[in-house]
């Protein structure tokens, strides 16, 4: 079935002419109404026989006038049985398909069943006792064939070839070539539909961006490992100091141990600054989580150095014994150490994570998938263009929607629908008799 419904200028002109024909036959628009046949003859300048074969005019609601030739006025009109040449055979379509006419409403879905059963005391689910249903939950095959005027419909191809005077062996050769070209369109379009080139391009760009970000974090992560080690050294120096302290009086070893902690803290501060600088050199700033954490750790390291310097300076005053003031300074410096060490370790973990799992596992594979999708789209486009070029070369002249050039003509006395897309569209709603 065609994927869209389009109305062109020819359709609009056709519809307008039908409206004017209808106005000529209506007492609401003229004091001297014509018959439908007379109005069609006047509008198109054709004989009665030709007028009766044209898909023209707007038929009455009750179907009167469907047949325009003398004696055919009631053909297909309401309350008239179709003449039968054979015994009727109704479809038993009891495959369980359902159709729900009121959607979320209270009414139950209707199950299609045996069209030949007009009354059923024990109906299937969805049917009412004693009432047969005539519903069709399946696509309308005939409607789809009528509405599809592209090369995908063999009947449309045959009709278009015949209209353009291509018959016999030439028509067979043309049809074979068209079928092959159409098959290529179907296969390449299916391949293109199976992938999304735009989405794969986005995925590839995201993978490249992730790889670039991972590379940018790499230097900072290496420095963070050093910062991590320096923070651990501060903790170790503090622990050693604590294990040798509190012998009552301050001695030279206490001052030396305090100095070692200050040195370790200063090294940690330098390492933290190096991490922040590396992030800045990579283009990261305050809007970046890693930089924010690194900046916070630099501040913490500066406070750590200040706290241990204050403790060491207090010891250098040489006022024995070790008193509560010294104890308070040591406690402050120790608290700073307890806060700093895990924060430095956490930053190292964060940066190593950004370098590791966030980096793409295989950028080449992502790029290959994107390239394949682009190639599939190009193949589908080329196949469609090749089909269009073939149809044009044969003389079938498809329009922009792919529809072939088939005139609005009916082969019989007006009972068959014309090939006009507007009439075909409405045929979707009134074609149960056809199907």
N, C-alpha and C positions, 0 to 999 in steps of 0.2 A: 504494500500500500504506500502511496506517496506520503512523504514525511511532513508535508505542510499543505495548507490550502491557500492558494493565491488567486486573486481575481485581477485580470488584466483589462486593458481598454476594450478589447473585443468582447469580453464577457459583459462589461458594463453596457456597451452599446446593444448587445443582444438582449439583456434584461430590460433596458429602456424600451426597446421595440416591442417586447412582449407586453409590457405595461400598457403601451399605447394601443396594441391590438385588443387587450382586455377592455380598455375604456370604450373602444368602438362597439363592444358587444354588451355594454352595461347600461341599463336604463338610468343609472345614477349619474352618467356622464353625457348622455346624448338622448335626444328625444326620438331619434330614429335608429335604434341599435341594429347592428348587423349580426349575422351569424358568425361564429368563429371562423368558418371556412371562408366566408366573404372577406372578413377582416384580414386574414392571412394573405389571401389573393391580392388584396389592395396594397398591403404593406410591402409585399415582395414582388408584385407584378408577375405572378405565375398562374398557371391554370389550376382548376379545382383538383385534378389528379395530383399535380405536383405539390399543391398546398397541403394536401392530406398527408403527404410523406415527410413534411418538414417538422422538426421539433420546435414549433412556434406556438405562441399564444399561451394564455394562462387558463388551465382547465378549471372547470367548476368543482366545488367542494364535493358534490355528490357523484362526480364522475361523468355526468351527462356531457356528451360532446367529445369523449375520448376518441371515438371513431368519427371522422369528419365526412366520410363518403356517405351517400344516401343509403339508408338502411342500417348504418353502423353507429347511429347516435347513442344507442344504449350499450354498446360494447364496453365492458369493464365498469359500467356505472353501478352505483349502490343498489343493493337488493336484487341483483341479477346474478344467477348462478353461471359460472363459467361452463360452457359446454364441454362434456367429457367424451373422448373417443375411446378411452380405455377405463378399466376399473381403477379407482384411486388406490395408491399404496402410500400410506403415511409413514413417516420416519419414526422409528422407535429410538429416541435419543436419550434413553435412560442411563446416561453415564455418570449421573450424580452431580453434574455442573449446576451451579445455582446463580441466581441474579437477584440482587436486593434493590428494589425500586425506591425505597425510602431511606436508604443508608442507615443512619443511626436511629431512625424512627422506630415506632413500636411494631410495625408490620414485619412478619418473618420473611426471610429470603424464599424465593420461589425456585423449586427444583424442576429443571426441565425433564420431561419424561416421554411417554409414548403419545405422539400426536394423534394416533388413531383411537385412543381411549377418551371418550367424551364424558363418561361417568365412572367413578371409582368409589366403591363403598369403603375400601380400606386404602386410602391414598398414601403415597410415599411422603416423607417429611417435606413440609413446605406446600403441600397441596391440600385443598379443602375437600371434604367428603362429597362425593356426587358431582364433582366439577373437574373437568379436564383443563389443563393449562397448555397454552401454546406460547412457550417462551424459548428464546435462543440465547444462551449465555456465551456462545462461541462466536469468533469473528465471522463476518459475512463474506464468504468467498467471492460470490458474484460481485458484490459491491466493491471489494478490493480490486478485482480485475477491471471493473469499469472505470474506477477512479484513477487507476495506475496507467498513465499514458506514456511511461518511460520505456527505455529499452529492456527493463527488467520484466516486462509483460510481453510474452511472445505474441499474444493476440494483437497488442498495439503495434508491434513491429510489422506483423503481417498486414494489418490494415493500412499502416503508413506506407509500406512498400507498394501495395496495390493502388493507393491513392496517387502515388507518384509514378504510376505506370510501370513499375518494376515487377515483372512476372516471370514465370517459368524458371529456367536454370539460373538466370541472373538473380531472381528473388531468393532462390535456395542458397546460392553462394553468399549473397549479402546477409541473409539471416544467419548462416553459419559463422560468418565473421563477426557479426553483432553479438551473437551468443557468446563467443569466445572472449570478446572484449568486455562484455558485461560480467562474465564469470571472473575475469581478472579484477574488475572493479569491486565485486563482492568480496573476493578473498583479500585484496589489499586493504579495503575499508575495514574488514573485520580485524586484520592485524593492527591497523592504526588505532581502532577503537579499544583494543586490548591494552594499550599503553597510553599514558598521558605525558606527552613530551614536555609540556609546561611544568607539570609537577616534578618530573625527573630533572629538569633544568634547575628548578628551585632546590631540589635535594642535592644536586651536584654543587651548586653555589654555596649551600649551607655547609657541605662537607669541606669545601676549600676554605671557607671562612673559619671553620672549626680547626682545620689543620694550621692555618696561619696564626690563629689565636694560641694554639698549643705551642707553636714554635716561639711565639712572642713570650709566653710564660716560662719557656724552658730555662733561660738564663736566671730569671728570678727564682725558679725552683731550685736550681743548683746552689745559688747563694743562700736560699732558705735552709738548705741542708746544713750549711756552715753556721747559720744563725741558730739553728736547732742545737748543734753541737756546743756552740758558745753558751747558750742558755743552760744546757746540761752542766757545763763546767762551772757556771755560777752556783748552781745548786750543790755541786760536789764540794766546791770551796767553802760554801756556807756550812755544809754538814761537817766538814773537817774542823772548821773554826769552832763550831758548837761542841764538838767532842773533846776539845782541849781547853775549853774555857771554864770559868767559875772555880778557879782555885783560890779565890779570895782576893788576891792582889793582881794588878795588871803588870804583865811582864813583857819583855821584848818579843817573845814568840806570839803573844796575842796581837800585837801591833802588826807583825809580819803577816800573820794569817789574815787579818783584816785587810791589809794591803793587797793580798792575793785575790781576795774577793772583789775588791775595787777594780783590779786589773781585769779580772774575768768579766765583770759587769760592763766595763768600758769596751772590751772586745765584743761583747754581745750587742752593745749599742751600735758600734761601727758596722757589725754584720746586719743588723736590722735596717740601718740607713741604706746599706748597699742593696738590700732587697727592694726597698721602696724606690730607690733610684733606678734600678733595673726595670721595674714596672713602668716608671715614668718614661724611660727611654724607649719602651715598647709602645708608648702612646696611651697608656692607661692613667686615669686620674681619679678624681673624687667620685665619679659615677660608677667606678668599678669596685666590686666587693673585695677583691684581693688587695687592691691598693688601699682601700679604707682600713682593712685589717692590718696591713703592713704599717700604715701611718699610725694606727693606734699602738702598735707594738713599739714603734720608735719612741713615742711619748712615754710608754711604760718603761722602756729601757733607760731613757733619760732620768726618769724618776728613780729607777733602780740604782743607777750610778750615784745620784745625789744622796739617796738614803745610806748607801754603804760608805760614801765619803764622810757623811755626817757622823757615822759610827766610828770610823777610823780616826777622824779628827778629835773626837771626844777622848779616845784612848791616848792620843798623842799629848794631851794636856798633862798626863801623868799623875792625876789626882787619885790616889788609892784610898780605900779599896774600890773594887768594882761595885758601883752603887745602882740605885733604882733608875737614875737618869740614863746611865749606860745601858741598863736592861731595856728601857723603853726604846732607845735608838736601835738596839739590836732587834727587838721585836718588830719594829717598823720595817727595817731592812729585810728581815726574814719574810714578813708578809708580802713585801714587794716581790721577793724572789718566788714565793709560792704562787703568786698570780702570773708572773712573767713566764716562767718555764713552760707551763701547759699552753699558754697563748702562742708562744713561739712554735711549739710543736704542732699546734692546730694550723697555723699558717703554712707550715711546711707541707702538711697533709693536703691542705686545700690546693696549693700550687701544683703538687705532684698529681693530684686528681685532674686538674685542668690540662696538664700536659698529657696524661694517660688516657683514661676512658673516654673523655670528651673528643679526643682526636678521632677522625674517621678511620675505620678499620681498613677500608679499601676504596680510595678515591677513584682508582682506575676502573673498578667495577661499576661505580655510580656513573662515571662518565660514559662507559660503554653502553649502559642501559639507556642513558639519555640520547646518545648518538643513534642507537638502534631505533628508538621511538621517532626521532626526527626523520630517519631514513624511511620508516614505515609510513609516516605522514606524506613524505615526498612521493613514495611509490603509489599511494592511494590517489594523490593529486595527479600524478602522471597518467595513471590508468584511466581516471575520469576524463582527462584531457584527450587521451588517445581515443576513447569511446566517442567523445564529442566530435573529434576530427573525422573519425570514420563515418559517423552518421551524416555529418555535413558533406563529406566527399560523395557519399551515396546519393545525397539530395534530400535527406529527411529533415534537415534544418531544425534541430531541437532548440527550444527556448532556454532561457537562463535557468529554469527549474529542471531541465532535462526532459520535459514533455515533448513528444513528437508532434509533428504537424498533421492533425487529422481533422477534417472539416466537420461542421455541425450538420451532419446528414443522417437520416434514418433510413434503413433499407426497406422498411415495410410501410404500412399505412398509418404510421404514427404510434403504434403500440410500443415500440422499443424506445428506450430513452436515448436522447441524443448524446453526443460526446462533449457537450458544453460543461465546463467544470462546475458552474453554478448549479445546474440541474443535477449533476452527479452528486454534489454535496448534499442536496436535499434528498437524493435517492437513498442516502444512508439511513434515513428515518422511515422510508415508506417502501422498503424493498423486500418485505417478508415474502410476498408472493413470488418474487424472483428466486429467492433462495429456497 
